[in-house]
């Protein structure tokens, strides 16, 4: 039974890799503002390989800069569907901010810019040194607290 599961997983991984290769080829032909093809799998007991159109945050020049550009690229012309997309985006953004593992270490009295810098420094330091978030905070937070207590 375990062998069958491994075989199915290996097959899906090969399918994902093949689809990703095709998507990468197509994405290379896309320039300017617009979506790119993403590859993933459905959720559930028997995942299927899927592709979909999505904005690529790693390509800032491909992202719409105005609501009108977004509506044109996303082919949304009415307020109802646009509002649904805005709600989904707002909820995803709020969840991302609330579930940030660094959030519990941020002092809410720090100015917003200092909070952003603290998060970025902790995240980058932890990644660069392959240490835990907690260890990075232990090294960085005392200096931030000291700088913010000068007043």
Backbone as CSV, one residue per row, in Angstrom:
resi,resn,N_x,N_y,N_z,CA_x,CA_y,CA_z,C_x,C_y,C_z
1,UNK,0.828,-1.198,0.000,0.000,0.000,0.000,0.866,1.253,0.000
2,UNK,1.922,1.242,0.826,2.813,2.399,0.875,3.503,2.601,-0.458
3,UNK,3.824,1.514,-1.147,4.469,1.605,-2.454,3.538,2.262,-3.464
4,UNK,2.248,1.921,-3.421,1.275,2.538,-4.319,1.179,4.030,-4.067
5,UNK,1.153,4.417,-2.781,1.070,5.835,-2.437,2.316,6.574,-2.927
6,UNK,3.474,5.950,-2.755,4.717,6.570,-3.208,4.723,6.700,-4.720
7,UNK,4.244,5.667,-5.412,4.180,5.704,-6.872,3.272,6.830,-7.341
8,UNK,2.119,6.961,-6.706,1.184,8.027,-7.068,1.802,9.392,-6.794
9,UNK,2.480,9.520,-5.677,3.125,10.794,-5.334,4.243,11.097,-6.326
10,UNK,5.035,10.097,-6.670,6.108,10.288,-7.652,5.533,10.712,-9.004
11,UNK,4.434,10.063,-9.398,3.788,10.402,-10.660,3.303,11.847,-10.642
12,UNK,2.651,12.261,-9.542,2.171,13.644,-9.438,3.329,14.627,-9.488
13,UNK,4.430,14.299,-8.806,5.592,15.189,-8.823,6.142,15.336,-10.240
14,UNK,6.150,14.250,-10.998,6.599,14.308,-12.394,5.633,15.144,-13.229
15,UNK,4.336,14.970,-12.969,3.331,15.747,-13.698,3.476,17.238,-13.381
16,UNK,3.677,17.557,-12.109,3.863,18.958,-11.713,5.099,19.522,-12.402
17,UNK,6.193,18.776,-12.401,7.429,19.248,-13.028,7.232,19.471,-14.529
18,UNK,6.532,18.553,-15.188,6.279,18.702,-16.623,5.400,19.917,-16.897
19,UNK,4.347,20.087,-16.082,3.460,21.246,-16.249,4.213,22.536,-15.967
20,UNK,5.069,22.517,-14.953,5.828,23.713,-14.606,6.762,24.097,-15.751
21,UNK,7.347,23.115,-16.390,8.228,23.379,-17.527,7.452,24.064,-18.657
22,UNK,6.254,23.546,-18.945,5.404,24.152,-19.982,5.003,25.569,-19.590
23,UNK,4.625,25.739,-18.322,4.216,27.062,-17.847,5.381,28.040,-17.946
24,UNK,6.573,27.596,-17.569,7.756,28.463,-17.646,8.011,28.905,-19.083
25,UNK,7.854,27.979,-20.034,8.033,28.317,-21.443,7.023,29.376,-21.876
26,UNK,5.762,29.177,-21.498,4.727,30.151,-21.869,4.960,31.490,-21.176
27,UNK,5.354,31.450,-19.916,5.566,32.693,-19.166,6.716,33.504,-19.744
28,UNK,7.708,32.843,-20.331,8.832,33.560,-20.958,8.369,34.408,-22.125
29,UNK,7.256,34.012,-22.750,6.746,34.769,-23.899,5.884,35.947,-23.470
30,UNK,5.529,35.990,-22.206,4.662,37.060,-21.711,5.511,38.223,-21.205
31,UNK,5.186,39.390,-21.683,5.896,40.581,-21.241,4.879,41.625,-20.814
32,UNK,5.353,42.641,-20.140,4.474,43.720,-19.729,3.560,43.328,-18.585
33,UNK,2.534,44.152,-18.408,1.607,43.928,-17.304,0.667,42.789,-17.633
34,UNK,0.388,41.994,-16.616,-0.545,40.898,-16.812,-0.226,39.730,-15.914
35,UNK,-1.051,38.717,-16.018,-0.892,37.528,-15.188,0.118,36.579,-15.813
36,UNK,0.527,35.624,-15.019,1.413,34.560,-15.472,0.756,33.233,-15.082
37,UNK,1.205,32.157,-15.679,0.639,30.839,-15.408,1.309,30.261,-14.167
38,UNK,0.505,29.767,-13.265,0.985,29.090,-12.058,0.617,27.623,-12.143
39,UNK,1.384,26.790,-11.470,1.139,25.352,-11.447,1.004,24.927,-9.995
40,UNK,0.068,24.050,-9.726,-0.125,23.543,-8.371,-0.966,22.283,-8.407
41,UNK,-1.537,21.976,-7.267,-2.380,20.787,-7.158,-3.659,21.135,-6.420
42,UNK,-4.708,20.411,-6.748,-5.954,20.586,-6.016,-5.762,20.052,-4.603
43,UNK,-6.607,20.501,-3.702,-6.577,19.980,-2.338,-7.438,18.739,-2.275
44,UNK,-7.223,17.935,-1.277,-8.066,16.766,-1.095,-7.290,15.472,-1.144
45,UNK,-8.038,14.399,-1.121,-7.463,13.066,-1.012,-6.710,12.654,-2.280
46,UNK,-7.208,13.003,-3.423,-6.597,12.634,-4.705,-6.262,13.892,-5.502
47,UNK,-5.190,14.576,-5.144,-4.872,15.844,-5.810,-4.620,15.684,-7.306
48,UNK,-5.031,16.687,-8.036,-4.806,16.733,-9.476,-3.924,17.942,-9.775
49,UNK,-3.077,17.812,-10.779,-2.221,18.925,-11.182,-3.085,19.936,-11.928
50,UNK,-2.930,21.207,-11.559,-3.729,22.276,-12.178,-2.833,23.450,-12.558
51,UNK,-3.340,24.273,-13.467,-2.704,25.555,-13.788,-3.760,26.637,-13.666
52,UNK,-3.326,27.846,-13.387,-4.237,28.978,-13.304,-3.457,30.263,-13.571
53,UNK,-4.180,31.304,-13.844,-3.602,32.622,-14.077,-3.518,33.361,-12.748
54,UNK,-2.371,33.999,-12.492,-2.211,34.759,-11.254,-1.177,35.859,-11.473
55,UNK,-1.276,36.900,-10.673,-0.261,37.949,-10.708,0.992,37.425,-10.018
56,UNK,2.158,37.754,-10.561,3.430,37.284,-10.023,4.096,38.429,-9.265
57,UNK,4.057,38.353,-7.931,4.642,39.399,-7.086,6.142,39.573,-7.312
58,UNK,6.801,38.534,-7.826,8.244,38.638,-8.041,8.580,39.439,-9.293
59,UNK,7.577,39.803,-10.073,7.767,40.621,-11.270,6.979,41.922,-11.121
60,UNK,7.509,42.889,-10.369,6.745,44.112,-10.089,6.272,44.851,-11.335
61,UNK,7.032,44.788,-12.427,6.630,45.493,-13.648,5.427,44.846,-14.324
62,UNK,5.087,43.609,-13.930,3.938,42.931,-14.534,2.640,43.218,-13.777
63,UNK,2.762,43.876,-12.636,1.581,44.125,-11.796,0.871,45.406,-12.191
64,UNK,-0.451,45.403,-12.142,-1.185,46.641,-12.420,-0.894,47.678,-11.336
65,UNK,-0.853,48.931,-11.740,-0.564,50.017,-10.790,-1.811,50.807,-10.416
66,UNK,-2.872,50.622,-11.183,-4.117,51.348,-10.913,-5.287,50.369,-10.915
67,UNK,-6.380,50.815,-10.355,-7.595,50.006,-10.345,-8.067,49.738,-11.773
68,UNK,-7.976,50.741,-12.627,-8.402,50.573,-14.023,-7.561,49.506,-14.726
69,UNK,-6.242,49.520,-14.493,-5.382,48.499,-15.095,-5.756,47.113,-14.577
70,UNK,-5.973,47.012,-13.271,-6.364,45.731,-12.690,-7.649,45.226,-13.334
71,UNK,-8.643,46.092,-13.418,-9.936,45.692,-13.973,-9.786,45.231,-15.423
72,UNK,-8.935,45.922,-16.177,-8.726,45.537,-17.572,-8.029,44.173,-17.674
73,UNK,-6.961,43.987,-16.909,-6.207,42.728,-16.956,-7.053,41.563,-16.439
74,UNK,-7.755,41.790,-15.324,-8.566,40.729,-14.712,-9.908,40.537,-15.420
75,UNK,-10.194,41.408,-16.378,-11.451,41.351,-17.129,-12.661,41.422,-16.195
76,UNK,-12.575,42.382,-15.274,-13.664,42.635,-14.330,-14.204,44.018,-14.649
77,UNK,-15.491,44.091,-14.957,-16.040,45.388,-15.335,-17.176,45.855,-14.429
78,UNK,-17.604,45.001,-13.505,-18.707,45.371,-12.630,-18.259,45.398,-11.177
79,UNK,-18.943,46.193,-10.377,-18.560,46.382,-8.978,-18.711,45.127,-8.130
80,UNK,-19.730,44.320,-8.364,-19.962,43.121,-7.556,-18.770,42.167,-7.558
81,UNK,-18.343,41.706,-8.744,-17.175,40.821,-8.786,-15.897,41.504,-8.287
82,UNK,-15.759,42.783,-8.567,-14.582,43.516,-8.101,-14.570,43.584,-6.572
83,UNK,-15.721,43.834,-5.983,-15.817,43.880,-4.520,-15.465,42.528,-3.911
84,UNK,-15.918,41.445,-4.533,-15.584,40.099,-4.040,-14.066,39.884,-4.075
85,UNK,-13.413,40.326,-5.154,-11.957,40.194,-5.246,-11.259,41.048,-4.187
86,UNK,-11.765,42.238,-3.962,-11.183,43.115,-2.947,-11.325,42.500,-1.550
87,UNK,-12.474,41.914,-1.276,-12.689,41.275,0.032,-11.736,40.106,0.200
88,UNK,-11.605,39.256,-0.837,-10.669,38.122,-0.772,-9.243,38.618,-0.528
89,UNK,-8.837,39.640,-1.249,-7.493,40.196,-1.095,-7.279,40.810,0.273
90,UNK,-8.271,41.539,0.746,-8.175,42.145,2.082,-8.048,41.066,3.149
91,UNK,-8.899,40.030,3.053,-8.865,38.948,4.033,-7.533,38.211,4.011
92,UNK,-7.011,37.940,2.828,-5.716,37.255,2.720,-4.608,38.113,3.310
93,UNK,-4.649,39.399,3.046,-3.637,40.319,3.578,-3.730,40.420,5.096
94,UNK,-4.947,40.509,5.612,-5.139,40.603,7.064,-4.681,39.315,7.750
95,UNK,-4.983,38.176,7.148,-4.549,36.899,7.713,-3.024,36.807,7.709
96,UNK,-2.425,37.210,6.598,-0.972,37.165,6.487,-0.317,38.026,7.567
97,UNK,-0.858,39.208,7.785,-0.309,40.105,8.817,-0.524,39.526,10.214
98,UNK,-1.712,38.990,10.462,-2.027,38.463,11.794,-1.249,37.185,12.108
99,UNK,-0.937,36.402,11.090,-0.259,35.128,11.324,1.254,35.242,11.215
100,UNK,1.761,36.449,11.070,3.199,36.679,10.970,3.878,36.207,12.253
101,UNK,4.841,35.284,12.156,5.482,34.760,13.366,6.312,35.807,14.116
102,UNK,6.583,36.921,13.473,7.372,37.972,14.121,6.468,38.952,14.863
103,UNK,5.185,38.946,14.558,4.244,39.913,15.126,4.272,39.963,16.647
104,UNK,4.417,38.819,17.298,4.383,38.801,18.762,5.591,39.507,19.386
105,UNK,6.627,39.740,18.596,7.834,40.388,19.120,7.879,41.887,18.820
106,UNK,6.938,42.369,18.024,6.916,43.778,17.637,6.262,44.599,18.735
107,UNK,6.932,45.645,19.141,6.387,46.544,20.153,5.439,47.519,19.447
108,UNK,4.157,47.527,19.800,3.188,48.365,19.086,3.429,49.870,19.248
109,UNK,4.244,50.281,20.201,4.516,51.714,20.346,5.612,52.189,19.397
110,UNK,6.317,51.284,18.762,7.329,51.690,17.785,6.632,52.329,16.593
111,UNK,7.263,53.296,15.968,6.694,53.868,14.732,6.550,52.770,13.665
112,UNK,5.603,52.958,12.785,5.307,51.947,11.758,6.550,51.586,10.944
113,UNK,7.355,52.580,10.587,8.561,52.312,9.792,9.549,51.437,10.563
114,UNK,9.684,51.667,11.858,10.581,50.857,12.688,10.040,49.423,12.782
115,UNK,8.724,49.283,12.910,8.119,47.947,12.950,8.426,47.187,11.656
116,UNK,8.271,47.857,10.506,8.545,47.220,9.217,10.015,46.820,9.119
117,UNK,10.900,47.725,9.526,12.328,47.433,9.458,12.697,46.276,10.383
118,UNK,12.131,46.255,11.587,12.396,45.181,12.537,11.993,43.827,11.940
119,UNK,10.784,43.772,11.373,10.316,42.531,10.761,11.271,42.078,9.650
120,UNK,11.648,43.023,8.806,12.514,42.700,7.680,13.893,42.229,8.154
121,UNK,14.477,42.922,9.119,15.798,42.557,9.616,15.763,41.181,10.277
122,UNK,14.762,40.937,11.104,14.654,39.638,11.778,14.498,38.528,10.744
123,UNK,13.592,38.736,9.781,13.351,37.719,8.749,14.626,37.452,7.947
124,UNK,15.301,38.517,7.518,16.519,38.365,6.711,17.650,37.740,7.511
125,UNK,17.818,38.161,8.763,18.888,37.609,9.597,18.656,36.123,9.850
126,UNK,17.431,35.771,10.179,17.110,34.362,10.443,17.360,33.518,9.194
127,UNK,16.987,34.026,8.034,17.195,33.284,6.782,18.682,33.174,6.449
128,UNK,19.407,34.285,6.600,20.825,34.292,6.230,21.674,33.416,7.135
129,UNK,21.320,33.368,8.403,22.122,32.596,9.357,21.506,31.237,9.669
130,UNK,20.346,30.970,9.092,19.614,29.724,9.325,19.377,29.480,10.820
131,UNK,19.046,30.569,11.512,18.698,30.440,12.923,17.193,30.638,13.072
132,UNK,16.683,30.413,14.240,15.247,30.561,14.469,14.874,32.042,14.564
133,UNK,13.607,32.309,14.369,13.074,33.670,14.536,13.372,34.141,15.961
134,UNK,13.172,33.271,16.930,13.385,33.626,18.337,14.836,34.050,18.591
135,UNK,15.789,33.308,18.014,17.200,33.656,18.193,17.527,34.990,17.528
136,UNK,16.973,35.220,16.344,17.200,36.486,15.651,16.617,37.646,16.462
137,UNK,15.424,37.454,17.000,14.789,38.495,17.819,15.643,38.789,19.049
138,UNK,16.151,37.735,19.683,16.970,37.917,20.891,18.206,38.774,20.612
139,UNK,18.735,38.681,19.409,19.907,39.477,19.053,19.557,40.909,18.632
140,UNK,18.449,41.055,17.929,18.117,42.331,17.290,17.248,43.242,18.153
141,UNK,16.286,42.686,18.856,15.305,43.493,19.581,15.932,44.416,20.631
142,UNK,16.935,43.979,21.403,17.499,44.906,22.401,18.020,46.209,21.791
143,UNK,18.642,46.118,20.624,19.133,47.334,19.973,18.012,48.245,19.516
144,UNK,16.940,47.649,19.006,15.782,48.444,18.562,15.127,49.098,19.775
145,UNK,14.939,48.324,20.840,14.337,48.882,22.062,15.180,50.055,22.591
146,UNK,16.487,49.878,22.598,17.385,50.935,23.088,17.267,52.184,22.236
147,UNK,17.245,52.010,20.901,17.158,53.162,20.012,15.805,53.880,20.160
148,UNK,14.759,53.119,20.458,13.436,53.730,20.580,13.186,54.355,21.960
149,UNK,13.995,53.993,22.939,13.815,54.579,24.273,14.479,55.956,24.366
150,UNK,15.367,56.232,23.426,15.989,57.574,23.386,14.909,58.526,22.890
151,UNK,14.630,59.491,23.605,13.527,60.253,23.138,13.511,61.641,23.362
